[in-house]
Every structure is written in C-alpha cells, then in structure tokens.
Amino acid sequence: MNHSGVSEKDNSPRGQQKNLAWRGSLRGKISGAYVAVAVAMLLASLFFVGELRTLEARVELGQRVTELFDTVLEIRRYERNYFLHRQPADQAENAQQIARARDLLTTHRTDFLAVAPAARLDALRDRLDDYAGQMAAYAATPARQATLEPQVRALGKTVVGLAEDMARVERSQIRATLASFRNLLFGVIVCMALLIVLIGRALSQRVAKPLKALEASAAAIGANRRETLAAPSRDREIVSIIEAFNHMLKELDLRRKSLMRSERLASLGTMLSGVAHELNNPLSNISSSCQILIEEADGAQPATLRKYLSNIDQQTERARAIVRSLFDFSRDRAFSRETVRLKPLVEQTVGFVRGEIAAKSLVRLAIADELVVLADPPRLQQVLVNLIRNAMESLGPDGRIDIAAEYVTAGAPLPGTALGPGCGMDDDMVEIRVEDNGPGIPPDILPRVFDPFFTTKDVGHGMGLGLFVVYEIIDEHGGCIAVDSAPGAGARFRIRLPRSMRETQKREAA
C-alpha cells in the first residue's frame, strides 16, 4: 500500500491498454493538440488578467494623483479669489481644500510612494503645512497681508510644482504600462500564432503524413506494385484501417483465384475434346503397329520388328507428352515465369482446342522459331485458349484466326483500349496478336470487354470471366493487353509481355 500520498501509476494491462489507446490514436493526437491550444489560451488569458489588474491599479493610482493635483489647483484658485475679493467663504474653501490634500497624502501615502519617493512626499506635506500656516496668518493679520501675500504665493507655487511632478511621473508610468501591455499583447499573439503553426505542423507530421503514406500505399496496390498495405504509423485508427483493408485484399485475392480456377476448369473442359483428338492419332498408330506385330511376329525380320517397336515407342512418348502438357495446364501451382519458346507453346495450345474449331475455319500461325518470351507457360496457354475460344464463338463456317508474334521496340504505339502496368514500359517487349475475321465488337461494348461478369451471351452460356481472366493473367505478368475492333472487320487482341527478366526487374524496382 502506498502511504506517501502520491498516486501510483496504473501498470495493469487494462491501464496500459487505455494509455496506448489514448496516445496511439489519431483521436488522441488531435485531442492533445486541442488541449495544448486550450491550455496555452488559458495561460495567456490568466496572464492578461494579471496584467489588466496591474493596469487597473495604475489607473486607480492615477486617479488619486489626479485628485491630489486637482485639489492643489483648487487651493490656488480659492487663494486667488480670496486675494482679489477678500471673501471669507473663499478663505474657508481654501482651508477645506488644504485639509483634503493633507488627508489624501495621509490616506494614500503607500500608493503615492509608487510615483514619488518618501522625501518628496514629506517635502510636499511640509510645504502644504507651511502654506496653511502662512494663509491663516494672512487672514488673521490684515496689516501684514501685503508682506505675507508674496510668501503665500511662493509656497502655493511650490506645492503645485511638487504635485505636478507627481502627476507627470504617474502619467509617464501609465504610458509605460500601456506600452508594455501592448508589447506583451503583441508578443503573446505572435507566440500563440507560432504555437498554432507548430501544433499544425506536428499534426501534419503525425496525422496527415501517415494518411498520405496510406494513400500512396493504396495507389501502389492499384498499380500492382504491392500486395498488402503497410502501416505507416501505430495509430489505432490507421492500424484498424490497414488490417481491414489487408483482410479485404486477402479475401479479394481468394475470390480472384477461385474465379480463375473456375475459368481454368471451363477451359480444361474445352480442351478435353482437343486432347482426345490429339491422343487418338498416337493411339491409332500404336494399335496398328501392335496388330502388324501380332500378325507377322513369327516370320518378321528383326529390322521390321525394331521399326514397329520404335514406332510404338515414339507414339507412346507423343501421347505421354500430350497428357503431361494437359496435366501442367490443369494443376494449380504457384506463379513462376521462365523463358519460353513461344511457337511450340502456341502450336500445342491450338492442338488442345482444335476439336472445337469448325471444319472450314482456319487457324494460321506467324511466329518465328527463335522467338522467346518471359512467362508462366500454363497461364499463358490459358490466355491463348480464352482468346481463341472467344474468337471461335463469333466465327462463321469460313472463319479465320491469325496468331502472330514479334518483338516490338520501346514506345511503339499500341492501338485500341489498353490495360495493364506494362503499357508504359520503356524496353523492348514481345507482342502477341490474336485476330479474327468475325463481325467485330460493337463500339459501346468494347470498353467493357475486360470487366468481370460482363457477357453478351444468354443466361447459362458463360459467366463473362474469360477476358477478365485474360487481363488478370497479363497483369500478373506485368504486361499489357489492348483490343481494337470495328463492326464487320473482326477483333484484334494485342498482348505485350516482357522480353526478358531484366525488363521485369526494372519494373518491379520502380
């Protein structure tokens, strides 16, 4: 138990939590700033109240000094009247004013010491007494009035001079007090302004700066340079926003992956017919070779046996490669870029969807053998599958799909509606074009083709995720996709991907 009378600090978890909640929050900082300003204003107000009381005391002292000076002037006025008219009433008023001056000097001596030293006050009292005595003698002895009048006038002038000096000093002190008060008022106003500016800058650093950092982090996420928000400060409100935002991003990422997985399964279903067609050829060759071996096994030459066995081995390897590529496409694995030869990848992808291509439709490739691209092969295949399927759905019996690829130089124009972070890259890239000779995309629909769940198909014939998934994959690669079309002139999708890891590293570093 604390017996010293000093309150102990609350070190309990609840108390610490309260302290942190107050100090580690935007509300606490803003409230603290308001409290600081309020305390400063209160202190300034108390200070000025004290100064005003001092000024009030000066004014009261000035009133007393002025009253004393006015009384001395009244003494001289009644003196002159008495000398001129010899009226007893003037002499009586003169005596009353002398008594009043003496009373003021006695009653307010302590106050008068602020404007005159004790010796001067004593001198004024002595001259006033001498003046009263001479004035009484003047009134009592008419025979001596001619001799006493100059002495009375001289003493009266001396009394007025002493009182006037006190009044002059008092006015000087009031002016000095007013000047000091004015300077103090100006200084306090300047200090308050500086305090408010400093508090504003502190709030800007502690409140506005974290919010600006939060805004920059959100913009970085929008530009796909970051995956989560980092807390720019430990303020309770900002931490809560960051946690909620990161949770939302995590949920959105899970939903996106789920949508992409669903679209991949749909693409996989489309590819199965093409795979079945591709597998039919090697299986037929294997079956034919086996039938020949069964029929001619007894009389066949060793060279013939080796020929058919080699053919079976080749066709088996071909079938294994087809199944392996289908497995690579369908399995869910982490995103990983590698340098890929583009032409074999496109040929394999076209083989997967060949079963859905109309008999009279044509798929033409124009890709150099040596052309390579930095990509995740299964994901790039899914992009191509979705674009080919999208083109096939609008083709007639004499439809044509052209798939071409080439290197493009930095800054080459990209026609159409372009999306993706790679649109502004300043390095050479690989451009993949998928064109068709279908009816094209209406201008009012063209800006929305990459929106999720946007489709012009009837209900039950697609979820509108194909081109959205295409954009997501290209965006994940740090590339760019654009589409341009005109009614009756087909549609052209252009994909630009980094040519090498160097371009990707430069983008990520930026």
Secondary structure by P-SEA (a helix, b strand, c coil): ccccccccccccaaaaaaaaaaaacaaaaaaaaaaaaaaaaaaaaaaaaaaaaaaaaaaaaaaaaaaaaaaaaaaaaaaaaaaacccaaaaaaaaaaaaaaaaaaaaacccccccccaaaaaaaaaaaaaaaaaaaaaaacccccccaaaaaaaaaaaaaaaaaaaaaaaaaaaaaaaaaaaaaaaaaaaaaaaaaaaaaaaaaaacaaaaaaaaaaaaaaaaccccccccccccaaaaaaaaaaaaaaaaaaaaaaaaaaaaaaaaaaaaaaaaaaaaaaaaaaaaaaaaaaaaccccccaaaaaaaaaaaaaaaaaaaaaaaaaaaacccccccccccccaaaaaaaaaaacccccccbbbbbbccccccccccaaaaaaaaaaaaaaaaaacccbbbbbbbbbbbcccccccccccccccccccbbbbbbbbbcccccccccccccccccccccccccccccaaaaaaaaaaaacbbbbbbbcccbbbbbbbbccccaaaaaaaaac
